[in-house]
Amino acid sequence: MTKSFATRSIAEGALLAVITAVLASIGTLIPFASIITYLVVAVPIIVLIVRNNLTIGILASFVAAFLIAIFIGPLAATFFYIQFMGVALVYGAMIKKNLGTGKILLAGTIVSVISTIILLSLALFVADLSLEDQKQAIYDTIDYSIGFYKETGMMENFKSQGLDEEDVRQLLTETIDLFLKALPTILIMSGLIAAFTNFLMARLALKKLGIEPPYLAPFSQWRLPWYIIWGLIIGWSGYLLGDYLDINSLRIIGQNIMIAYGMILFVLGLSVEFYFLRKYRVGLFTRMAIAFFIIFMFNYVILLTIGIGMFDLVFDYRKLDQEKVA
């Protein structure tokens, strides 16, 4: 490394560290801005690593955390580093090595999920709460909701539909039970969404800077390898076996796998539908009919789209060029 290159890298690292710290501080202090900063706060470190190297990126990430600790506090700096810098460092290093988009997104998702679990554990530790305390707090909201329904007159509407207070309470309890059982899937999917949005913003920034970003196929050409369907089969089998043998843990694991696959296959099904809409250049009348069908048959459309995504894994309707698959 030449002296001039080292000087430029250090100066660039210092500048991007400050920008990262400012973005994180804005997101922490201004709640409405947190949505935007959540999408871009990892980008400066990613760009820094791609333009220089991983060592400079690590140093800059520490400097950014140090500045946040001074401006806001050590706890905020710790949360910031766990939440964003892991993904930034992994993305920067993998993009620098020109690895495939699929591998980059998989690594980013894993790091994001691990970061989310660590953050939740740390938050519970700092607040001196246990998982049981949190679970009980969620169930306590049922009484609050029932009281709110009574005060606003909504309970009368429920009664007109044949639901008394116990029915509503049971419905709320079942909803919370489903949420708690699906929590692992929610964490994984939130990690996937966070990883994907950060990846998109990093690609955009690199492209603006004249750096060739990782390849990402158009949405209508997204697909997954056929053998992914075995995960769905395993999840479904686990759910049925757990239900048959009355093994609750196995049933919950199978249920979470099926929910996660449902979300992924829905996106894949949408990709297939967009492909054929573009391919056959569907006219205005047909599009209006499709929109009408979606609005009034929404639940069936979701199931149909999931089914299309699932069968696309096996039959590959679009016959896409395998070289373009991430």
C-alpha positions as CSV (number, residue, x, y, z in Angstrom):
1,M,0.0,0.0,0.0
2,T,1.5,3.3,-1.1
3,K,1.7,6.3,1.3
4,S,-0.7,8.4,-0.8
5,F,-3.2,5.5,-1.0
6,A,-3.0,4.9,2.8
7,T,-3.5,8.6,3.5
8,R,-6.5,8.8,1.2
9,S,-8.0,5.7,2.7
10,I,-7.6,7.0,6.3
11,A,-9.1,10.4,5.3
12,E,-12.0,8.7,3.5
13,G,-12.5,6.4,6.4
14,A,-12.7,9.2,8.9
15,L,-15.2,11.1,6.7
16,L,-17.5,8.1,6.2
17,A,-17.2,7.3,9.9
18,V,-18.5,10.7,10.8
19,I,-21.3,10.4,8.2
20,T,-22.3,7.1,9.6
21,A,-22.3,8.5,13.2
22,V,-24.5,11.5,12.1
23,L,-27.0,9.2,10.3
24,A,-27.2,6.9,13.3
25,S,-27.7,9.9,15.7
26,I,-30.4,11.4,13.5
27,G,-32.2,8.0,13.4
28,T,-32.0,7.7,17.2
29,L,-33.0,11.3,18.1
30,I,-35.6,11.9,15.5
31,P,-38.1,8.9,15.5
32,F,-39.7,9.7,12.1
33,A,-36.2,9.8,10.4
34,S,-35.3,6.4,11.8
35,I,-37.0,4.6,8.9
36,I,-34.8,6.4,6.3
37,T,-31.6,6.1,8.3
38,Y,-32.3,2.4,8.9
39,L,-32.0,1.9,5.2
40,V,-28.8,3.9,4.6
41,V,-26.7,3.9,7.8
42,A,-24.7,0.8,6.8
43,V,-24.0,2.1,3.3
44,P,-21.0,4.4,4.0
45,I,-19.1,1.5,5.7
46,I,-20.0,-0.9,2.8
47,V,-18.8,1.7,0.2
48,L,-15.6,2.3,2.2
49,I,-14.7,-1.4,2.3
50,V,-15.4,-1.8,-1.4
51,R,-13.2,1.2,-2.3
52,N,-10.5,0.4,0.1
53,N,-10.3,-2.8,2.3
54,L,-11.9,-4.5,5.3
55,T,-9.4,-3.2,7.8
56,I,-10.3,0.4,7.0
57,G,-14.0,-0.5,7.3
58,I,-13.6,-2.1,10.7
59,L,-11.6,0.9,12.0
60,A,-14.2,3.4,10.6
61,S,-17.0,1.4,12.2
62,F,-15.4,1.6,15.6
63,V,-14.8,5.3,15.2
64,A,-18.5,5.8,14.2
65,A,-19.5,3.8,17.4
66,F,-17.2,5.9,19.5
67,L,-18.7,9.1,18.2
68,I,-22.2,7.9,18.9
69,A,-21.1,7.0,22.4
70,I,-20.0,10.6,22.9
71,F,-23.1,12.2,21.3
72,I,-25.8,9.9,22.7
73,G,-24.3,7.3,25.0
74,P,-22.5,4.0,25.2
75,L,-25.7,2.0,25.2
76,A,-26.9,3.6,22.0
77,A,-23.5,3.0,20.4
78,T,-23.6,-0.7,21.4
79,F,-27.1,-1.2,20.0
80,F,-26.0,0.7,16.8
81,Y,-23.0,-1.5,16.3
82,I,-24.8,-4.8,16.8
83,Q,-27.7,-3.8,14.6
84,F,-25.9,-2.3,11.6
85,M,-22.2,-2.8,11.5
86,G,-22.2,-6.6,11.3
87,V,-24.2,-6.5,8.0
88,A,-22.1,-3.6,6.7
89,L,-18.8,-5.4,7.3
90,V,-20.0,-8.7,5.8
91,Y,-21.5,-7.0,2.8
92,G,-18.5,-4.8,2.2
93,A,-16.1,-7.8,2.4
94,M,-18.2,-10.1,0.1
95,I,-18.9,-7.4,-2.5
96,K,-15.2,-6.5,-2.5
97,K,-14.5,-10.2,-3.4
98,N,-17.1,-10.2,-6.1
99,L,-19.1,-13.0,-4.6
100,G,-22.5,-14.0,-5.9
101,T,-25.6,-12.0,-5.0
102,G,-27.3,-15.1,-3.5
103,K,-24.3,-15.8,-1.2
104,I,-24.2,-12.1,-0.2
105,L,-27.9,-12.0,0.7
106,L,-27.7,-15.3,2.6
107,A,-24.8,-14.1,4.7
108,G,-26.4,-10.8,5.3
109,T,-29.7,-12.5,6.4
110,I,-27.9,-14.8,8.8
111,V,-25.9,-11.9,10.3
112,S,-29.0,-9.7,10.5
113,V,-31.0,-12.5,12.3
114,I,-28.2,-13.1,14.8
115,S,-27.9,-9.4,15.4
116,T,-31.7,-9.1,16.1
117,I,-31.6,-12.0,18.6
118,I,-28.6,-10.4,20.4
119,L,-30.3,-7.0,20.5
120,L,-33.5,-8.5,21.9
121,S,-31.5,-10.4,24.5
122,L,-29.5,-7.3,25.4
123,A,-32.7,-5.2,25.7
124,L,-34.3,-7.7,28.0
125,F,-31.1,-7.8,30.1
126,V,-30.9,-4.0,30.3
127,A,-34.6,-3.7,31.2
128,D,-34.2,-6.6,33.7
129,L,-37.0,-8.6,32.1
130,S,-37.3,-12.3,31.3
131,L,-39.0,-13.8,28.3
132,E,-41.8,-15.0,30.5
133,D,-42.3,-11.4,31.7
134,Q,-42.6,-10.2,28.1
135,K,-44.9,-13.0,27.3
136,Q,-47.2,-12.2,30.2
137,A,-47.1,-8.5,29.3
138,I,-48.4,-9.4,25.8
139,Y,-51.2,-11.5,27.2
140,D,-52.1,-8.6,29.6
141,T,-53.0,-6.5,26.6
142,I,-56.1,-8.7,26.1
143,D,-57.9,-7.1,29.1
144,Y,-56.9,-3.6,27.9
145,S,-58.3,-4.4,24.4
146,I,-61.5,-5.8,25.9
147,G,-61.9,-2.6,28.0
148,F,-61.2,-0.4,24.9
149,Y,-63.8,-2.3,22.9
150,K,-66.4,-1.7,25.6
151,E,-65.6,2.0,25.9
152,T,-65.7,2.7,22.2
153,G,-68.9,0.6,21.5
154,M,-67.0,-1.9,19.4
155,M,-68.2,-4.8,21.7
156,E,-71.7,-4.1,20.5
157,N,-70.6,-4.6,16.9
158,F,-69.1,-7.9,17.9
159,K,-72.3,-9.0,19.6
160,S,-74.3,-8.1,16.5
161,Q,-72.0,-10.6,14.7
162,G,-72.7,-13.3,17.2
163,L,-69.5,-12.9,19.3
164,D,-69.8,-12.3,23.0
165,E,-66.9,-11.1,25.3
166,E,-65.6,-14.6,25.9
167,D,-65.5,-15.2,22.1
168,V,-63.5,-12.0,21.5
169,R,-61.2,-12.9,24.4
170,Q,-60.6,-16.3,22.9
171,L,-60.0,-14.8,19.5
172,L,-57.4,-12.4,20.9
173,T,-55.7,-15.2,22.8
174,E,-55.4,-17.4,19.7
175,T,-54.0,-14.5,17.8
176,I,-51.3,-13.9,20.4
177,D,-50.6,-17.6,20.6
178,L,-50.1,-17.7,16.8
179,F,-47.8,-14.6,17.0
180,L,-45.6,-16.1,19.7
181,K,-45.4,-19.5,17.9
182,A,-44.4,-17.7,14.6
183,L,-41.9,-15.4,16.3
184,P,-38.9,-17.3,15.0
185,T,-40.2,-16.9,11.5
186,I,-40.9,-13.2,12.1
187,L,-37.3,-12.7,13.3
188,I,-35.9,-14.5,10.2
189,M,-38.1,-12.6,7.8
190,S,-37.3,-9.3,9.4
191,G,-33.6,-10.2,9.1
192,L,-34.1,-11.0,5.4
193,I,-36.0,-7.8,4.7
194,A,-33.3,-5.7,6.5
195,A,-30.5,-7.5,4.7
196,F,-32.2,-7.1,1.3
197,T,-33.0,-3.4,1.8
198,N,-29.5,-2.6,2.9
199,F,-28.2,-4.6,-0.1
200,L,-30.4,-2.6,-2.5
201,M,-29.2,0.7,-1.0
202,A,-25.6,-0.4,-1.2
203,R,-26.0,-1.3,-4.8
204,L,-27.5,2.0,-5.6
205,A,-24.7,3.9,-3.9
206,L,-22.0,1.9,-5.6
207,K,-23.6,2.4,-9.0
208,K,-23.8,6.2,-8.4
209,L,-20.1,6.2,-7.6
210,G,-19.3,4.4,-10.8
211,I,-18.5,1.0,-9.1
212,E,-20.0,-2.1,-10.7
213,P,-22.5,-3.4,-8.1
214,P,-23.4,-7.1,-7.6
215,Y,-25.7,-8.4,-10.3
216,L,-29.4,-8.5,-9.4
217,A,-31.9,-9.9,-11.8
218,P,-35.1,-7.9,-12.6
219,F,-38.0,-8.9,-10.3
220,S,-39.8,-10.8,-13.1
221,Q,-36.8,-13.1,-13.3
222,W,-36.3,-13.9,-9.7
223,R,-36.2,-17.7,-9.0
224,L,-34.9,-20.3,-6.6
225,P,-33.3,-23.7,-7.2
226,W,-35.8,-26.6,-7.4
227,Y,-34.3,-28.4,-4.4
228,I,-35.5,-25.6,-2.1
229,I,-38.9,-27.3,-2.1
230,W,-37.4,-30.1,0.2
231,G,-37.4,-27.6,3.0
232,L,-41.2,-27.1,2.6
233,I,-41.7,-30.8,2.5
234,I,-39.6,-31.3,5.7
235,G,-41.6,-28.4,7.4
236,W,-44.9,-29.9,6.4
237,S,-43.9,-33.4,7.5
238,G,-42.6,-32.0,10.8
239,Y,-45.9,-30.2,11.5
240,L,-48.0,-33.3,10.6
241,L,-45.8,-35.6,12.6
242,G,-45.8,-33.3,15.6
243,D,-49.6,-33.0,15.4
244,Y,-50.0,-36.8,15.2
245,L,-47.5,-37.6,18.0
246,D,-48.6,-34.6,20.0
247,I,-45.1,-33.2,20.2
248,N,-45.6,-29.5,20.5
249,S,-42.0,-28.4,19.8
250,L,-41.9,-30.4,16.5
251,R,-45.3,-29.0,15.5
252,I,-44.2,-25.4,16.1
253,I,-40.9,-25.9,14.2
254,G,-42.8,-27.3,11.2
255,Q,-45.3,-24.5,11.4
256,N,-42.6,-21.8,11.4
257,I,-40.9,-23.4,8.4
258,M,-44.3,-23.5,6.5
259,I,-45.0,-19.8,7.4
260,A,-41.5,-18.8,6.2
261,Y,-41.9,-20.7,3.0
262,G,-45.3,-19.2,2.5
263,M,-43.8,-15.7,2.5
264,I,-41.0,-16.7,0.2
265,L,-43.2,-18.5,-2.3
266,F,-45.6,-15.6,-2.3
267,V,-42.8,-13.3,-3.6
268,L,-41.7,-16.0,-6.0
269,G,-45.2,-16.3,-7.3
270,L,-45.5,-12.6,-7.8
271,S,-42.3,-12.7,-9.8
272,V,-43.8,-15.4,-12.1
273,E,-47.0,-13.4,-12.5
274,F,-45.1,-10.2,-13.4
275,Y,-43.0,-12.1,-15.9
276,F,-46.1,-13.3,-17.9
277,L,-47.8,-9.9,-17.6
278,R,-44.8,-8.3,-19.2
279,K,-44.2,-11.1,-21.7
280,Y,-47.8,-11.0,-23.1
281,R,-48.2,-7.2,-22.7
282,V,-51.6,-7.6,-21.0
283,G,-54.0,-4.8,-22.0
284,L,-55.9,-2.3,-19.8
285,F,-59.1,-4.2,-19.7
286,T,-57.4,-7.4,-18.5
287,R,-55.4,-5.5,-16.0
288,M,-58.6,-4.0,-14.6
289,A,-60.2,-7.4,-14.4
290,I,-57.1,-8.7,-12.5
291,A,-57.2,-5.8,-10.1
292,F,-60.9,-6.4,-9.5
293,F,-60.2,-10.1,-8.8
294,I,-57.4,-9.2,-6.4
295,I,-59.5,-6.7,-4.4
296,F,-62.5,-9.0,-4.0
297,M,-60.8,-12.3,-3.8
298,F,-57.7,-11.2,-1.9
299,N,-57.3,-14.3,0.3
300,Y,-57.7,-16.7,-2.6
301,V,-55.2,-14.6,-4.7
302,I,-52.6,-15.0,-1.9
303,L,-53.1,-18.8,-1.9
304,L,-53.0,-18.9,-5.7
305,T,-49.8,-16.8,-5.8
306,I,-48.1,-19.1,-3.2
307,G,-49.2,-22.1,-5.3
308,I,-47.7,-20.6,-8.4
309,G,-44.5,-19.9,-6.6
310,M,-44.3,-23.5,-5.3
311,F,-45.0,-25.2,-8.6
312,D,-42.5,-22.9,-10.3
313,L,-39.8,-24.5,-8.2
314,V,-40.6,-27.8,-9.9
315,F,-41.8,-27.0,-13.4
316,D,-39.8,-23.7,-14.1
317,Y,-42.6,-22.1,-16.1
318,R,-40.4,-19.3,-17.4
319,K,-37.4,-21.5,-18.5
320,L,-35.0,-18.7,-17.4
321,D,-31.3,-18.8,-18.3
322,Q,-29.6,-20.4,-15.4
323,E,-26.6,-18.1,-15.7
324,K,-28.7,-15.2,-14.7
325,V,-29.9,-16.8,-11.5
326,A,-28.3,-15.2,-8.4
